[in-house]
Amino acid sequence: PALRALGHAYPRAALTCLAHPKRAEILECLPFLARVGRIDKRTAALRGRLGAKRYDLAFVYGFDRPLVEYALRVARRVVAFRQGDAALDARLEPAVPEPAAFSRHAVPMRLALLEPLGIPPAGLRLHYQVSDAEQDWARRTLAALPEAATPLVGLQVASFPTKAFRDWPVEHFAEFAGRLRMRWPQARFLIFGGGEERERTDWLAQRLGAAATSFAGRLSLRQTAALMSRIHLYVGVDTGPTHIMG
């Protein structure tokens, strides 16, 4: 939502977004971004040391000093939350007070960085764009399923290992699937997830048998999103794919 607000505020600008290498792909194909690149605090320390400033305005999220210093090297004006270093904060235009933790929803927390410039929200929903090529791939992949498989139901059974408190017992997913098939016997379940939860996803796939296809550990995040864009129902725990599905 913050990036979309920038796109609406500066419709003639070419917006570049640099994000963590493991997360940047979810920003690809967004219509308000001209370019998506990768950066982290290690590579940032080596970048932008030669040549003139490339950007008129930069926004930096987070509190990694190398990222803020990189932005100061390549942009004429840098906006960031206060970094807790008086000398560094003095170079920001402005250094924005960060809202207190949990004082706002996560989206307004990000939009708070734009408020001092008078940039209004352009909606609060998340935004994700499936490319035409990804749509074609998803259609071909799902075409291999039995023709009578409907509805298609996606299941995301686990969050990150460090966020296991978000998880729902995998046995509950199996019970849910059984109840749903009592109403819709032709329902087909697509099991998503990464390699970390392979034991649980394999157990669920075995439990559901011919009614399930497991894609766990086989897809990129964007391939997962492409398949999710074509299903009828999604049930998942609080994790990245669930936000994308929203």
Accessible surface in RSA format (square Angstrom, percent):
REM  Atomic radii and reference values for relative SASA: ProtOr
REM  Chains: A
REM  Algorithm: Lee & Richards
REM  Probe-radius: 1.40
REM  Slices: 20
REM RES _ NUM      All-atoms   Total-Side   Main-Chain    Non-polar    All polar
REM                ABS   REL    ABS   REL    ABS   REL    ABS   REL    ABS   REL
RES PRO A   1    33.50  24.4  22.76  20.8  10.74  39.0  22.76  18.8  10.74  66.7
RES ALA A   2     9.19   8.5   7.59  11.7   1.60   3.6   7.59  10.7   1.60   4.2
RES LEU A   3    46.00  25.6  45.71  32.7   0.29   0.7  45.71  32.1   0.29   0.8
RES ARG A   4    23.07   9.7  23.03  11.7   0.04   0.1  15.62  21.3   7.45   4.5
RES ALA A   5     0.71   0.7   0.00   0.0   0.71   1.6   0.00   0.0   0.71   1.9
RES LEU A   6    15.89   8.9  15.89  11.4   0.00   0.0  15.89  11.2   0.00   0.0
RES GLY A   7    12.92  15.9   0.00   N/A  12.92  15.9   6.31  17.3   6.61  14.8
RES HIS A   8   124.21  67.9 100.42  69.8  23.79  60.9  67.41  69.5  56.80  66.1
RES ALA A   9    39.65  36.5   7.94  12.3  31.71  72.1  19.41  27.3  20.25  53.6
RES TYR A  10    80.73  37.7  75.73  43.1   5.00  13.0  65.22  49.0  15.51  19.1
RES PRO A  11   108.16  78.8  76.06  69.3  32.10 116.7  80.24  66.2  27.92 173.5
RES ARG A  12   238.70 100.2 199.92 101.9  38.78  92.3  84.59 115.6 154.11  93.4
RES ALA A  13    53.11  48.8  24.58  37.9  28.53  64.9  33.88  47.7  19.23  50.9
RES ALA A  14    82.26  75.6  55.19  85.2  27.07  61.6  58.13  81.9  24.13  63.9
RES LEU A  15    29.71  16.5  27.00  19.3   2.71   6.8  28.78  20.2   0.93   2.5
RES THR A  16    45.28  32.2  14.42  14.6  30.86  73.5   3.06   4.1  42.22  63.8
RES CYS A  17    17.06  12.9  13.80  15.4   3.26   7.7   3.57   9.0  13.49  14.6
RES LEU A  18    43.27  24.1  18.22  13.0  25.05  63.0  18.22  12.8  25.05  67.4
RES ALA A  19    20.19  18.6  13.66  21.1   6.52  14.8  20.19  28.4   0.00   0.0
RES HIS A  20    73.64  40.2  65.81  45.7   7.84  20.1  43.14  44.5  30.50  35.5
RES PRO A  21    59.78  43.6  43.39  39.6  16.39  59.6  43.54  36.0  16.23 100.9
RES LYS A  22   168.32  82.1 144.90  88.9  23.42  55.8  95.62  86.1  72.70  77.4
RES ARG A  23   141.52  59.4 139.71  71.2   1.81   4.3  53.39  73.0  88.13  53.4
RES ALA A  24     0.00   0.0   0.00   0.0   0.00   0.0   0.00   0.0   0.00   0.0
RES GLU A  25    43.78  25.1  43.78  33.1   0.00   0.0  10.29  19.9  33.49  27.3
RES ILE A  26    57.48  32.7  55.27  41.2   2.21   5.3  55.27  39.8   2.21   6.0
RES LEU A  27    30.08  16.8  30.08  21.5   0.00   0.0  30.08  21.1   0.00   0.0
RES GLU A  28    52.56  30.2  51.45  38.9   1.11   2.6  18.89  36.5  33.68  27.5
RES CYS A  29    64.09  48.5  30.16  33.6  33.93  79.7  22.32  56.5  41.77  45.0
RES LEU A  30     9.82   5.5   4.78   3.4   5.04  12.7   4.78   3.4   5.04  13.6
RES PRO A  31    99.07  72.2  58.21  53.1  40.86 148.5  70.04  57.8  29.03 180.4
RES PHE A  32    36.14  18.1  18.95  11.7  17.19  44.7  30.20  18.3   5.94  17.0
RES LEU A  33    20.64  11.5   2.16   1.5  18.48  46.5   3.15   2.2  17.49  47.1
RES ALA A  34    71.90  66.1  28.32  43.7  43.59  99.1  38.90  54.8  33.01  87.4
RES ARG A  35   107.25  45.0 100.04  51.0   7.22  17.2  52.94  72.4  54.31  32.9
RES VAL A  36    31.36  20.6   9.59   8.7  21.77  52.5   9.59   8.3  21.77  59.0
RES GLY A  37     6.60   8.1   0.00   N/A   6.60   8.1   6.60  18.1   0.00   0.0
RES ARG A  38    97.14  40.8  84.91  43.3  12.23  29.1  40.91  55.9  56.23  34.1
RES ILE A  39    13.90   7.9  10.31   7.7   3.59   8.6  12.17   8.8   1.73   4.7
RES ASP A  40    20.47  14.3  16.57  16.5   3.90   9.2  11.72  27.6   8.75   8.7
RES LYS A  41   116.52  56.8 111.66  68.5   4.85  11.6  60.51  54.5  56.01  59.7
RES ARG A  42   186.69  78.4 172.88  88.1  13.81  32.9  75.90 103.7 110.80  67.1
RES THR A  43    59.57  42.4  58.67  59.5   0.90   2.1  58.62  78.7   0.95   1.4
RES ALA A  44     0.00   0.0   0.00   0.0   0.00   0.0   0.00   0.0   0.00   0.0
RES ALA A  45    39.39  36.2  35.79  55.2   3.60   8.2  37.99  53.5   1.40   3.7
RES LEU A  46   145.06  80.8 124.05  88.7  21.00  52.8 124.78  87.6  20.28  54.6
RES ARG A  47    67.99  28.5  63.97  32.6   4.02   9.6  32.64  44.6  35.34  21.4
RES GLY A  48    29.03  35.8   0.00   N/A  29.03  35.8  10.84  29.7  18.19  40.7
RES ARG A  49   150.58  63.2 118.63  60.5  31.95  76.1  49.84  68.1 100.74  61.1
RES LEU A  50   169.97  94.7 145.37 104.0  24.59  61.8 147.36 103.5  22.61  60.8
RES GLY A  51    76.73  94.6   0.00   N/A  76.73  94.6  40.36 110.8  36.37  81.5
RES ALA A  52    91.80  84.4  62.83  97.0  28.97  65.9  73.86 104.0  17.94  47.5
RES LYS A  53    88.06  43.0  75.60  46.4  12.46  29.7  60.34  54.3  27.72  29.5
RES ARG A  54   149.30  62.7 115.55  58.9  33.75  80.3  51.47  70.3  97.83  59.3
RES TYR A  55    45.35  21.2  43.12  24.5   2.23   5.8  44.97  33.8   0.38   0.5
RES ASP A  56   105.09  73.6  95.11  94.7   9.99  23.6  32.22  75.8  72.87  72.7
RES LEU A  57    49.90  27.8  29.36  21.0  20.54  51.6  29.36  20.6  20.54  55.3
RES ALA A  58    17.91  16.5  13.10  20.2   4.82  11.0  17.91  25.2   0.00   0.0
RES PHE A  59    39.98  20.0  12.85   8.0  27.13  70.6  12.85   7.8  27.13  77.7
RES VAL A  60    13.61   9.0  11.14  10.1   2.47   6.0  13.61  11.8   0.00   0.0
RES TYR A  61    80.24  37.5  64.02  36.4  16.22  42.2  64.18  48.2  16.06  19.8
RES GLY A  62    29.67  36.6   0.00   N/A  29.67  36.6  25.31  69.5   4.36   9.8
RES PHE A  63    99.44  49.7  71.92  44.5  27.52  71.6  72.62  44.0  26.82  76.8
RES ASP A  64    54.38  38.1  50.83  50.6   3.55   8.4   3.44   8.1  50.94  50.8
RES ARG A  65   104.47  43.9 101.51  51.7   2.96   7.1  51.38  70.2  53.10  32.2
RES PRO A  66    40.73  29.7  38.71  35.3   2.02   7.4  40.54  33.5   0.19   1.2
RES LEU A  67    34.41  19.2  32.76  23.4   1.65   4.1  32.76  23.0   1.65   4.4
RES VAL A  68     0.00   0.0   0.00   0.0   0.00   0.0   0.00   0.0   0.00   0.0
RES GLU A  69    50.29  28.9  49.34  37.3   0.95   2.3   9.13  17.7  41.15  33.6
RES TYR A  70    14.65   6.8  14.65   8.3   0.00   0.0  12.74   9.6   1.92   2.4
RES ALA A  71     5.17   4.8   4.84   7.5   0.33   0.8   5.17   7.3   0.00   0.0
RES LEU A  72    17.37   9.7  12.32   8.8   5.04  12.7  12.37   8.7   4.99  13.4
RES ARG A  73    53.68  22.5  38.88  19.8  14.80  35.2  36.40  49.7  17.28  10.5
RES VAL A  74     7.65   5.0   7.45   6.7   0.20   0.5   7.65   6.6   0.00   0.0
RES ALA A  75     3.01   2.8   0.00   0.0   3.01   6.8   0.00   0.0   3.01   8.0
RES ARG A  76   145.62  61.1 122.12  62.3  23.50  56.0  51.47  70.3  94.16  57.1
RES ARG A  77    91.62  38.5  90.33  46.0   1.29   3.1  25.71  35.1  65.90  39.9
RES VAL A  78     1.22   0.8   0.44   0.4   0.78   1.9   0.44   0.4   0.78   2.1
RES VAL A  79     0.00   0.0   0.00   0.0   0.00   0.0   0.00   0.0   0.00   0.0
RES ALA A  80     0.00   0.0   0.00   0.0   0.00   0.0   0.00   0.0   0.00   0.0
RES PHE A  81    10.93   5.5  10.93   6.8   0.00   0.0  10.93   6.6   0.00   0.0
RES ARG A  82   134.69  56.6 126.44  64.5   8.25  19.6  34.57  47.2 100.12  60.7
RES GLN A  83    31.75  17.8   4.74   3.5  27.01  64.3   4.56   9.7  27.19  20.6
RES GLY A  84    78.32  96.6   0.00   N/A  78.32  96.6  40.95 112.4  37.37  83.7
RES ASP A  85    49.70  34.8  44.03  43.8   5.67  13.4  17.09  40.2  32.61  32.5
RES ALA A  86    90.63  83.3  69.61 107.4  21.01  47.8  76.61 107.9  14.02  37.1
RES ALA A  87    73.05  67.2  59.62  92.0  13.43  30.6  68.64  96.7   4.41  11.7
RES LEU A  88     3.33   1.9   2.13   1.5   1.20   3.0   3.28   2.3   0.06   0.2
RES ASP A  89    26.52  18.6  22.15  22.1   4.37  10.3  12.76  30.0  13.76  13.7
RES ALA A  90    86.43  79.5  46.68  72.0  39.75  90.4  59.49  83.8  26.94  71.4
RES ARG A  91   128.41  53.9 114.46  58.3  13.95  33.2  48.32  66.0  80.09  48.5
RES LEU A  92    10.83   6.0   0.00   0.0  10.83  27.2   0.00   0.0  10.83  29.1
RES GLU A  93    89.68  51.5  84.37  63.8   5.32  12.7  31.64  61.2  58.05  47.4
RES PRO A  94    46.29  33.7  42.58  38.8   3.71  13.5  46.22  38.2   0.07   0.5
RES ALA A  95    20.90  19.2   9.04  14.0  11.86  27.0   9.04  12.7  11.86  31.4
RES VAL A  96     6.99   4.6   6.30   5.7   0.69   1.7   6.99   6.1   0.00   0.0
RES PRO A  97    77.97  56.8  69.18  63.1   8.79  31.9  70.72  58.4   7.26  45.1
RES GLU A  98    88.53  50.8  64.27  48.6  24.25  57.7  12.18  23.6  76.35  62.3
RES PRO A  99    18.83  13.7   4.43   4.0  14.39  52.3  16.41  13.5   2.42  15.0
RES ALA A 100    72.02  66.2  54.86  84.7  17.16  39.0  65.43  92.1   6.59  17.4
RES ALA A 101    77.64  71.4  52.61  81.2  25.03  56.9  55.35  78.0  22.29  59.0
RES PHE A 102   199.34  99.7 164.67 102.0  34.67  90.2 169.85 103.0  29.48  84.4
RES SER A 103    67.87  57.4  28.59  38.2  39.28  90.5  37.36  79.6  30.51  42.7
RES ARG A 104    95.49  40.1  74.75  38.1  20.74  49.4  32.22  44.0  63.26  38.3
RES HIS A 105   127.39  69.6 109.43  76.1  17.96  45.9  87.08  89.7  40.31  46.9
RES ALA A 106    56.83  52.2  48.50  74.9   8.32  18.9  51.95  73.2   4.87  12.9
RES VAL A 107    15.87  10.4  13.42  12.2   2.44   5.9  15.86  13.8   0.00   0.0
RES PRO A 108    36.10  26.3  35.57  32.4   0.53   1.9  36.03  29.7   0.08   0.5
RES MET A 109    28.41  14.7  26.71  17.7   1.71   4.1  26.82  22.8   1.60   2.1
RES ARG A 110   126.79  53.2 126.46  64.5   0.33   0.8  34.53  47.2  92.25  55.9
RES LEU A 111    10.05   5.6   9.34   6.7   0.71   1.8   9.34   6.6   0.71   1.9
RES ALA A 112     3.42   3.1   2.40   3.7   1.02   2.3   2.40   3.4   1.02   2.7
RES LEU A 113     0.00   0.0   0.00   0.0   0.00   0.0   0.00   0.0   0.00   0.0
RES LEU A 114     0.47   0.3   0.47   0.3   0.00   0.0   0.47   0.3   0.00   0.0
RES GLU A 115    94.24  54.1  78.26  59.2  15.99  38.1  37.41  72.4  56.83  46.4
RES PRO A 116    70.27  51.2  25.66  23.4  44.61 162.2  39.27  32.4  31.01 192.7
RES LEU A 117    39.55  22.0   7.92   5.7  31.62  79.5  15.99  11.2  23.56  63.4
RES GLY A 118    61.97  76.4   0.00   N/A  61.97  76.4  37.15 101.9  24.82  55.6
RES ILE A 119    12.74   7.3   5.23   3.9   7.52  18.1   6.21   4.5   6.53  17.7
RES PRO A 120    89.30  65.1  81.55  74.3   7.75  28.2  87.28  72.1   2.02  12.5
RES PRO A 121    77.95  56.8  58.89  53.7  19.06  69.3  58.89  48.6  19.06 118.5
RES ALA A 122    26.61  24.5   5.03   7.8  21.58  49.1  17.31  24.4   9.30  24.6
RES GLY A 123    40.87  50.4   0.00   N/A  40.87  50.4  33.05  90.7   7.82  17.5
RES LEU A 124   100.20  55.8  88.96  63.6  11.24  28.2  89.24  62.7  10.95  29.5
RES ARG A 125   175.86  73.8 169.39  86.3   6.47  15.4  78.53 107.3  97.32  59.0
RES LEU A 126    92.67  51.6  72.33  51.7  20.35  51.1  72.71  51.1  19.96  53.7
RES HIS A 127    67.83  37.1  46.43  32.3  21.40  54.7  37.96  39.1  29.87  34.8
RES TYR A 128    46.10  21.5  18.99  10.8  27.11  70.5  18.91  14.2  27.19  33.5
RES GLN A 129    74.04  41.4  73.31  53.6   0.73   1.7  11.53  24.5  62.50  47.4
RES VAL A 130    22.92  15.1  12.96  11.7   9.96  24.0  12.96  11.3   9.96  27.0
RES SER A 131    30.15  25.5  24.00  32.0   6.15  14.2  26.51  56.5   3.64   5.1
RES ASP A 132   122.03  85.5 116.17 115.6   5.86  13.9  35.29  83.1  86.74  86.5
RES ALA A 133    73.91  68.0  62.22  96.0  11.69  26.6  66.72  94.0   7.19  19.1
RES GLU A 134    32.87  18.9  30.98  23.4   1.89   4.5  20.49  39.6  12.38  10.1
RES GLN A 135    46.38  25.9  46.38  33.9   0.00   0.0  13.02  27.7  33.36  25.3
RES ASP A 136    58.89  41.3  57.61  57.3   1.28   3.0  13.15  30.9  45.74  45.6
RES TRP A 137    59.28  23.8  59.28  28.7   0.00   0.0  40.17  21.4  19.11  31.0
RES ALA A 138     0.00   0.0   0.00   0.0   0.00   0.0   0.00   0.0   0.00   0.0
RES ARG A 139   109.94  46.2 103.16  52.6   6.78  16.1  46.69  63.8  63.25  38.3
RES ARG A 140   155.97  65.5 141.47  72.1  14.50  34.5  75.64 103.4  80.33  48.7
RES THR A 141    31.78  22.6  21.39  21.7  10.39  24.8  23.16  31.1   8.62  13.0
RES LEU A 142    22.34  12.4  13.72   9.8   8.61  21.7  13.99   9.8   8.35  22.5
RES ALA A 143    81.61  75.0  46.48  71.7  35.13  79.9  59.28  83.5  22.33  59.2
RES ALA A 144    89.84  82.6  50.72  78.3  39.12  89.0  62.10  87.5  27.74  73.5
RES LEU A 145    22.58  12.6  14.97  10.7   7.61  19.1  15.22  10.7   7.36  19.8
RES PRO A 146    78.01  56.9  61.78  56.3  16.23  59.0  73.97  61.1   4.04  25.1
RES GLU A 147   182.36 104.7 143.98 108.9  38.38  91.4  65.60 126.9 116.76  95.3
RES ALA A 148    56.24  51.7  44.88  69.3  11.36  25.8  54.25  76.4   1.98   5.3
RES ALA A 149    16.86  15.5   3.31   5.1  13.55  30.8   5.63   7.9  11.23  29.7
RES THR A 150    73.54  52.3  70.25  71.2   3.29   7.8  53.18  71.4  20.36  30.8
RES PRO A 151    27.49  20.0  27.49  25.1   0.00   0.0  27.49  22.7   0.00   0.0
RES LEU A 152    17.92  10.0  17.92  12.8   0.00   0.0  17.92  12.6   0.00   0.0
RES VAL A 153     0.00   0.0   0.00   0.0   0.00   0.0   0.00   0.0   0.00   0.0
RES GLY A 154     0.00   0.0   0.00   N/A   0.00   0.0   0.00   0.0   0.00   0.0
RES LEU A 155     0.00   0.0   0.00   0.0   0.00   0.0   0.00   0.0   0.00   0.0
RES GLN A 156     8.04   4.5   8.04   5.9   0.00   0.0   0.00   0.0   8.04   6.1
RES VAL A 157     0.58   0.4   0.08   0.1   0.50   1.2   0.08   0.1   0.50   1.4
RES ALA A 158     1.53   1.4   0.03   0.0   1.50   3.4   0.03   0.0   1.50   4.0
RES SER A 159     6.80   5.7   0.00   0.0   6.80  15.7   1.52   3.2   5.28   7.4
RES PHE A 160   114.81  57.4 112.53  69.7   2.27   5.9 114.46  69.4   0.35   1.0
RES PRO A 161    92.19  67.2  66.80  60.9  25.39  92.3  76.12  62.8  16.07  99.9
RES THR A 162   119.59  85.1  90.24  91.5  29.35  70.0  84.95 114.1  34.64  52.4
RES LYS A 163    77.66  37.9  77.66  47.6   0.00   0.0  27.27  24.5  50.39  53.7
RES ALA A 164    59.00  54.3  47.98  74.0  11.02  25.1  48.26  68.0  10.74  28.5
RES PHE A 165   162.38  81.2 121.57  75.3  40.81 106.2 135.05  81.9  27.34  78.2
RES ARG A 166    76.78  32.2  53.85  27.4  22.93  54.6  15.12  20.7  61.66  37.4
RES ASP A 167    34.82  24.4  12.90  12.8  21.92  51.8  10.80  25.4  24.02  24.0
RES TRP A 168   101.48  40.7  99.02  47.9   2.46   5.8  81.93  43.7  19.55  31.7
RES PRO A 169    67.64  49.3  55.30  50.4  12.34  44.9  67.00  55.3   0.64   4.0
RES VAL A 170    13.81   9.1  11.51  10.4   2.29   5.5  11.51  10.0   2.29   6.2
RES GLU A 171    94.95  54.5  90.55  68.5   4.39  10.5  44.73  86.5  50.22  41.0
RES HIS A 172    75.82  41.4  73.97  51.4   1.85   4.7  47.57  49.0  28.25  32.9
RES PHE A 173     1.39   0.7   1.39   0.9   0.00   0.0   1.39   0.8   0.00   0.0
RES ALA A 174     6.84   6.3   1.07   1.7   5.77  13.1   1.35   1.9   5.49  14.5
RES GLU A 175    88.87  51.0  79.53  60.2   9.34  22.2  39.70  76.8  49.17  40.1
RES PHE A 176    51.14  25.6  46.39  28.7   4.75  12.4  50.69  30.7   0.45   1.3
RES ALA A 177     0.06   0.1   0.02   0.0   0.04   0.1   0.06   0.1   0.00   0.0
RES GLY A 178    36.34  44.8   0.00   N/A  36.34  44.8  33.54  92.0   2.80   6.3
RES ARG A 179   159.61  67.0 150.69  76.8   8.92  21.2  51.33  70.2 108.27  65.6
RES LEU A 180    16.79   9.4   9.82   7.0   6.97  17.5  16.43  11.5   0.36   1.0
RES ARG A 181    91.19  38.3  86.52  44.1   4.66  11.1  18.97  25.9  72.22  43.8
RES MET A 182   163.92  84.9 128.80  85.2  35.12  83.6 113.03  96.1  50.90  67.4
RES ARG A 183   172.26  72.3 151.59  77.3  20.68  49.2  43.28  59.1 128.98  78.2
RES TRP A 184   118.56  47.6 117.53  56.9   1.03   2.4  91.55  48.8  27.01  43.8
RES PRO A 185    82.29  60.0  79.30  72.3   2.99  10.9  80.53  66.5   1.76  10.9
RES GLN A 186    99.48  55.6  94.74  69.2   4.75  11.3  29.61  63.0  69.88  53.0
RES ALA A 187     2.28   2.1   0.00   0.0   2.28   5.2   0.00   0.0   2.28   6.0
RES ARG A 188    35.44  14.9  35.44  18.1   0.00   0.0   3.09   4.2  32.35  19.6
RES PHE A 189     0.00   0.0   0.00   0.0   0.00   0.0   0.00   0.0   0.00   0.0
RES LEU A 190     0.00   0.0   0.00   0.0   0.00   0.0   0.00   0.0   0.00   0.0
RES ILE A 191     0.00   0.0   0.00   0.0   0.00   0.0   0.00   0.0   0.00   0.0
RES PHE A 192     1.31   0.7   0.53   0.3   0.78   2.0   1.08   0.7   0.23   0.7
RES GLY A 193    21.44  26.4   0.00   N/A  21.44  26.4   6.09  16.7  15.35  34.4
RES GLY A 194    27.07  33.4   0.00   N/A  27.07  33.4  22.68  62.2   4.39   9.8
RES GLY A 195    47.52  58.6   0.00   N/A  47.52  58.6  25.99  71.3  21.53  48.2
RES GLU A 196   130.52  74.9  90.69  68.6  39.83  94.8  44.26  85.6  86.26  70.4
RES GLU A 197    10.45   6.0   8.29   6.3   2.16   5.1   2.31   4.5   8.14   6.6
RES ARG A 198    98.47  41.3  98.10  50.0   0.37   0.9  32.61  44.6  65.86  39.9
RES GLU A 199   153.58  88.2 141.07 106.7  12.51  29.8  61.02 118.0  92.56  75.6
RES ARG A 200    82.75  34.7  81.52  41.6   1.23   2.9  33.83  46.2  48.92  29.6
RES THR A 201     0.00   0.0   0.00   0.0   0.00   0.0   0.00   0.0   0.00   0.0
RES ASP A 202    71.17  49.9  66.28  66.0   4.89  11.6  27.21  64.0  43.96  43.8
RES TRP A 203    89.15  35.8  84.22  40.8   4.92  11.6  58.91  31.4  30.24  49.1
RES LEU A 204     0.00   0.0   0.00   0.0   0.00   0.0   0.00   0.0   0.00   0.0
RES ALA A 205    24.62  22.6  19.74  30.5   4.88  11.1  20.07  28.3   4.55  12.0
RES GLN A 206   152.73  85.4 128.98  94.3  23.75  56.5  48.22 102.6 104.51  79.3
RES ARG A 207   149.07  62.6 118.51  60.4  30.57  72.8  34.50  47.2 114.57  69.4
RES LEU A 208    24.26  13.5  10.94   7.8  13.31  33.5  14.45  10.1   9.81  26.4
RES GLY A 209    38.57  47.6   0.00   N/A  38.57  47.6  32.28  88.6   6.29  14.1
RES ALA A 210    92.17  84.7  68.50 105.7  23.67  53.8  80.17 112.9  12.00  31.8
RES ALA A 211     6.79   6.2   0.63   1.0   6.16  14.0   4.92   6.9   1.87   4.9
RES ALA A 212    12.94  11.9   0.11   0.2  12.83  29.2   0.11   0.1  12.83  34.0
RES THR A 213    26.07  18.5  22.13  22.4   3.94   9.4  24.58  33.0   1.48   2.2
RES SER A 214    27.37  23.1  18.55  24.8   8.82  20.3  14.90  31.7  12.47  17.5
RES PHE A 215     9.06   4.5   7.33   4.5   1.73   4.5   7.33   4.4   1.73   5.0
RES ALA A 216     3.33   3.1   0.11   0.2   3.22   7.3   0.11   0.2   3.22   8.5
RES GLY A 217    41.49  51.2   0.00   N/A  41.49  51.2  10.20  28.0  31.29  70.1
RES ARG A 218   152.11  63.9 117.89  60.1  34.21  81.5  52.77  72.1  99.34  60.2
RES LEU A 219    39.80  22.2   9.76   7.0  30.04  75.5  12.42   8.7  27.38  73.7
RES SER A 220    52.66  44.5  38.49  51.4  14.17  32.6  43.74  93.1   8.92  12.5
RES LEU A 221    53.48  29.8  45.07  32.2   8.41  21.1  47.77  33.5   5.71  15.4
RES ARG A 222    16.10   6.8  15.75   8.0   0.35   0.8  14.84  20.3   1.26   0.8
RES GLN A 223    61.53  34.4  61.14  44.7   0.39   0.9  15.08  32.1  46.45  35.2
RES THR A 224    13.20   9.4  13.20  13.4   0.00   0.0   2.70   3.6  10.50  15.9
RES ALA A 225     3.21   3.0   0.54   0.8   2.67   6.1   0.56   0.8   2.65   7.0
RES ALA A 226     0.00   0.0   0.00   0.0   0.00   0.0   0.00   0.0   0.00   0.0
RES LEU A 227     0.00   0.0   0.00   0.0   0.00   0.0   0.00   0.0   0.00   0.0
RES MET A 228     2.25   1.2   1.95   1.3   0.30   0.7   1.94   1.7   0.30   0.4
RES SER A 229    58.14  49.1  17.34  23.1  40.80  94.0  28.51  60.7  29.63  41.5
RES ARG A 230    89.13  37.4  67.15  34.2  21.98  52.3  12.49  17.1  76.64  46.4
RES ILE A 231    18.39  10.5   0.00   0.0  18.39  44.3   0.06   0.0  18.33  49.7
RES HIS A 232   118.46  64.7  81.69  56.8  36.77  94.1  60.09  61.9  58.37  67.9
RES LEU A 233    72.96  40.6  69.85  50.0   3.10   7.8  72.96  51.2   0.00   0.0
RES TYR A 234    31.15  14.5  10.73   6.1  20.42  53.1  10.73   8.1  20.42  25.2
RES VAL A 235    40.61  26.7  37.33  33.8   3.28   7.9  40.61  35.3   0.00   0.0
RES GLY A 236    27.22  33.6   0.00   N/A  27.22  33.6   0.98   2.7  26.24  58.8
RES VAL A 237    11.09   7.3   4.18   3.8   6.92  16.7  11.09   9.6   0.00   0.0
RES ASP A 238    68.70  48.1  60.95  60.7   7.74  18.3  27.84  65.5  40.85  40.7
RES THR A 239     7.46   5.3   5.65   5.7   1.81   4.3   1.89   2.5   5.57   8.4
RES GLY A 240    29.61  36.5   0.00   N/A  29.61  36.5  27.09  74.3   2.52   5.6
RES PRO A 241    19.60  14.3  19.60  17.9   0.00   0.0  19.60  16.2   0.00   0.0
RES THR A 242    38.00  27.0  34.61  35.1   3.39   8.1  34.61  46.5   3.39   5.1
RES HIS A 243    97.67  53.4  93.05  64.7   4.63  11.8  69.08  71.2  28.60  33.3
RES ILE A 244    32.37  18.4  15.70  11.7  16.67  40.2  19.62  14.1  12.75  34.6
RES MET A 245    64.72  33.5  41.92  27.7  22.80  54.3  41.22  35.0  23.50  31.1
RES GLY A 246    68.68  84.7   0.00   N/A  68.68  84.7  48.89 134.2  19.79  44.3
END  Absolute sums over single chains surface
CHAIN  1 A    14044.4      10836.6       3207.8       8003.8       6040.6
END  Absolute sums over all chains
TOTAL         14044.4      10836.6       3207.8       8003.8       6040.6
